[in-house]
Amino acid sequence: MKKLLCCCLFGFPFFLPAQDSSGTQMVQTTGRLPFLKYGLGQDRLGGAKMTYLDTGVVMRVVDSVGNDYKVQLSKHHYAYIEKSSTQSLPGIMQPPFHLTSSWRVYGDNQFDYVAIGVDGRLPYRSIQQIHPWRIVVDIFGATSNTNWISQFGTVKEITNTWYEQTEDDVMRIFIELKHNQHWGYHIAYDSSGQKLVIRVNRQPDRLKIQKLLVGIDAGHGGTNTGAAGVASGVQEKTYTLKIARELNRLMRRKRVSTFMTRDTDTTLSMIERTEALRDAQPHLLISIHLNASGNVSVNGTSTYYRYIGYRSLSQFILKRMLELSLRDAGNIGSFNFSLNGPTEYPNCLVEVAFLSNAEDEKKILDPQFHRAVARKIYKGIKDWLKEMN
């Protein structure tokens, strides 16, 4: 990494590459679904994602490492972002501080909202908490000048909203929820860039699967073939689609509305899948995959989640999957997979079984097994909903 030079602007310290004589480099997020990373990860999933960001968010570059910039979020917080997700802002100097203003907490006929006045597009991240159930949002670089929070009777899911100035330049937003389940939320600036809006999904009025829109993702596809069968050589993309179609057929027979990210052998990027799901606005997402290991004796089924508020869905599905006489390969949290990253809906990735294991592979090749997997996932979702009643 480059050596850093500590400088001061109106008493506010900032850092810039020592060999950069042009001064501080400022960038803003651009393109489709830019995201921050905690660090420079070395595994196939890359650095652990901190958050997806809105476009136009302005940050200071403090270092350049390969395809990434290291950016300063606040005095004591840093992150990494892909250079391809940024646009340089030559001649722009970051102010010594940013102030928040008044808030509005309100609802319309579909969502609840928290709209926070901010005098610039600052970076942020969100955290889910349980027991009590809350959405927590950190706004980096923000100092409170919020002297009133207007809360209206049109909200249905939000019970309380407040903030704490956890650091001089980090404002933490707390959004307390009515129900003991996170149903999703979306964070973005409004068109003026002067309000950060947190859109909160409400729990459905009736917790019946027939009242939900279920997203179904068949992993891989097209040029992204995935793993291969240890004996048959079959491709993961082919059998994730077969299982996803069985799940879709079962849901439709049960009068459940569904949205499939793909129904053919087509190449879809993770960005394209995520954008399609954002447009569809499902109540939850199931992503179907088949596992593989360099150790051919490893077998079993597992489920994955990214955020703690969505874990319960993955637990109920795993419990049902284990009824298929599959080994318990675990319930895995903080998973860095792209489709576990969106906060807009509960989501669960199901690694059905191991293509690299001969015993599991035989099951994967059996159409009756596909139908059995579909039934177990369906029952797992119903169990999850029943637990909330």
N, C-alpha and C positions, 0 to 999 in steps of 0.2 A: 504494500500500500504506500501511497505518497505520504511524505511528512506533512504535518498540518501546522499552520501558523495561526496563533490566537490573536484576534483583533478586537476592536471595540467600536460600536456604533451607538452614540448617545447613551453610553454607559451599559449597553447590552452586548455581551460577548458573542462573537460568532467565529466560525472557523473556515479557512479556505486553503486550498492546496498551496504550499509554500512556493512552488515554482510557477504559479499562475499569476503573472504580473498584471493581468487584466482586471483583477478584483474578484469579488464574490460572483459565483455562477448561480443564477436562479433558473429553475425549470418549472413547468406546469405539466400535469398529467394530460395525456391525450390518447386518442385511439379507443379501442374497445376493451372494456373491463380491465383497466390498469389496477395493479395490486402492489401492496407493500409486503416485503419479507422481513422477518426478524434477523436473518443472517444468510450467509452464503452456504446453503446446504450442498452436500456432496452425493446424496443418494439420487435415485432416478426421479423422485418427485421434486427435487430441488429444495431451496430454502423454505422453511416453514412460513406459510402465509400469515401475515398479521391482519390484513383486511383488504377487501376490494375498495377502490376509491372512485369517486365521481371524477369526471373530466374537469380540467381547469384548476385543479388544486395546486397551489404554489408552494414550492419547497426550496431550500437552500442546499446545493451540492457541496459536500465537504471532501469527497474522494471519488475516484473512478477505479473500479475493479472489474476488468474484463468487460462483459456485456451489461454490467450493473453500475449504477451510481449509489454511493452512500449519501443519504440525505439527512439533514438535521430537522427533526420535528419540533423540538423545543430545546430548552437549555440542556437538559439531561437525557433526551431521548433521540435515538437514531433508528434508521431503517434502511433497507435496500430496495431499489426499484430498477426494473429493466430499462435500459436507455431507450429502447424502441417504444416505451410507453410514456416518453416525456418529450417536451418541446422546449428548447432554450428560450429564455427571456432576456436578451441582451439589453444592458443599460438599466435593468430593473433593480432597485435596492429595497431590501425588506425593511419595513418600519421597525422601530425598536419595540413596539408592543401592538397587540390587537385587543380590542374591547368587544365584549358582548353587550347586547341591549335586551329589550323586552322579549318575552316568550308568549306564544299562544298554544294552548292545549285544547284541541277540539276534535270533532268527528263529523263525518259525512254519512251517506247511506251505506258505506262499505268499510271504511277504515277509521282508525283514530290517528291523530297527528300531534307531534310536538314540533313546533316551528320556533327556532332559536335565532334571534338577530345576531349576526356576526359581521364585522366590517371587512371581511375578506374570505376567500376560499381556503380555509385552513385544513390541514390533514386531520384525520380522526381514526378511531378504531372502536369496535364494539365488543362487549363481553356479555355472555349470558350467565345469570346466576339463578340458582334454585334454592328453595327453602329459606327465605322467601323468593318468589319468582320475580326477577327483574331483568330489564335490559339496561346495561351500563354503557355509556358512550363517553370516551375521552376526546376532547377537542384540544389538539396540541397548538401551543402558541397563543391561547386565549386567556385573557384576564377578565374577570367578571365586572361588568358595569350593569348587570341585570338587577334592576330595582323592583320589578314586578313580573309575576307570572300569571297571566290571565287564563283561567281554567273554566271550561264551559260544560254545561250539562249534556252536550251532544256526544261526549265520550262514552264508550260502553266497555272497553277492555282496560283502559288505564285508570288506576285508582289514585295514584299519587305521583307527582313529579317534583324533583328538587335537584339541587346541585351542590357540589363541594369544590372549592378551589384547592385541589390537592397539592399543587405546586404553584409558584408564582405565575407560570405560564402554561398550566394544564388545568382545564376545567372539566370536572367529571359530572355527567348527567345521569341521574337515576330515574328510571321509569318503572314503577311498580305495577304489576299485572293483576287482574282480577282472578284469573284461573291458574291452576297449577299445571300449566303446560305452555311452552312457547309455540306459537303458531306462525312466527315469522315476522320480519320487519325489513324495511328498505331505507337506506340513508342516502340523501343527495341534497345538493344545493338547489334552490329554486332558480328561475331564469335570471333573476337580478343578481345572483351571487351573494346576496346580503342576508340570506336565511338558510340555515341548515335544517332540513326537514326530515324527521324520523317518522316514517309511515308504519304504523303498527297493525298487523293483522288481528282481527277479532276471532275468538273461538267460535266455530259454527254453532248456530242455534240448536241444531239437532246432531248429536254425535252418532250418526249412523253412516256407514260406509257408502250407502246409496246416495247420501247427500253431499258427497265429496267428489272433487276432481282429482284423480290419482295420476301422477306422472310416472311413466315407465320408460326407463332408458336401457337399451340393449348395448352393452359395452363394446367398444371398438367398432369395426366396420370399414369396408372399402380397403384402402391401402393399409389401414391399421389393423393387422390381423390378430394381434394378441398372442397368447400362448398357443402351443401345439400339443396334441395328444401324444403320450409317451409311446403307445403302441400303434395307434391308428393314424397319427399325424394330422388329425382333424384340427381345424383352426378355431380358436376361441370365439372369434367374431360370428361364426356360423351358428354355434350352439347358444351363445347369449341371445341371439335373435330368436332362435327356436323357443327358448324358455320364456323370453319376453312376450312373444306372440301367444303362448299358452296362457300366460298371466293376463294378457289383454283380453283373450277370448273368455276366460273365466269371469273376469270383472264385468264384461259386457253381458254375459249370461245372468249375472247377479244384479243387473241394472245399475252398474257403477259407471260413471263417466270417466273416461281415460284420455290421456294424451301421451303418444309415443314419440320420443325424440327421433327414432328411425324405425321404419317398417320394412326396409329393404337393405341390401348390402351396399351401403353408400358411405363415403368418407365424410365424416363430420368432425370438425374441430371441437375442442371443449368450449371455446368461446361461442361457436354457433349453437351448441346444445344449450348452454346457459342462457343465451339471448332468447332462444325459442321458448325455454321454460319461463323466463321472465314475462314474455308476451302471453303465454298460456295461463299463468298464475295458478298452478295446481295447489291443492291443499297440502300435498306431500309428494315426495319423489322416492321411487325405488329404482336403483341402478343395479343391473344384473351383470355379474362377472364370473369368470372361472379362474381359479388360482393355479399357481405353478411354483415349484421349488426345485432347486438343484439336488435335493435329497429325495429320491423317488419313494422313500418310505413315508414321507410326510403326507398326511391326508386330512380330510375333514371339511367342515363348513364354518364360516365366520361372518360376522356383520361388522360394519364400520360406520363411525359417525365422526363429525368434526367438533360440534358444539355440544356442551353438556345438556342443554335444554332439549336436544333431540335424541339423547341416548336411549330413553325409554322405548321409543319406536324400534330401535335396533335390537334391544333386549328381547322384546316380545316376539319379534320375527325369528331371532336365533333360537329361542326356546321351542318354537314350532318346527323349525328346520331340523332340530336334533331328534325329532320323532321319526325321521327318515333313516335312522340307524347310521348316521354320520358321526364321526368323531367331533368333539367340541374343539374347534381351532381358535375360539376366543371371540370376545366382543371388544373391538379395538377402537379407542377414542383418540381425539386430536389428529385424525387422519388427514393428511395433506393432499388428498385427491381433489381435483378441480371441482367435481360435481358435489362434493361435500362442503365446498366453500361458501356458496350462497347462503345468506341468512333469511331469504324470503319465504322459506317453507321447510318444515321438518323433512329430513332426507336420510336415507339408509342405503348403503352399498352392501349388496349381498354377494359374497364369494361363495358360490354354491358348493363347489367341491374342487378337487385338484386334478387337472388334466395330466399332471406329471406323475400321478400315482395310478397304477394299473387297476386297482380295485375301484377307485373313484371314477376312473375313465369309463369303465364298463357301465356304470350308472348314468354318466353324462350322455352316453350314446343311446340310451333307452328312451323312446318317446313317452313311455309310461312314467318314467322318472320326471320328465319335464312337467307333466300334468300334476304329479304329486308335489313338486316344488311350488308350482303355482298355487295349489290349494293351501300349502303351509304358509306362504307369504300372505295370502288372503286372510287366513285365520289369524295370523299374527297381527295384522292391522286391526282386525275386529277386536282381538283381545286388548290391544292398546286403547282403542276407543272405549271399550267397556270399563276399563280401569278408571277412566275419567268421569264416568257417570256416578 
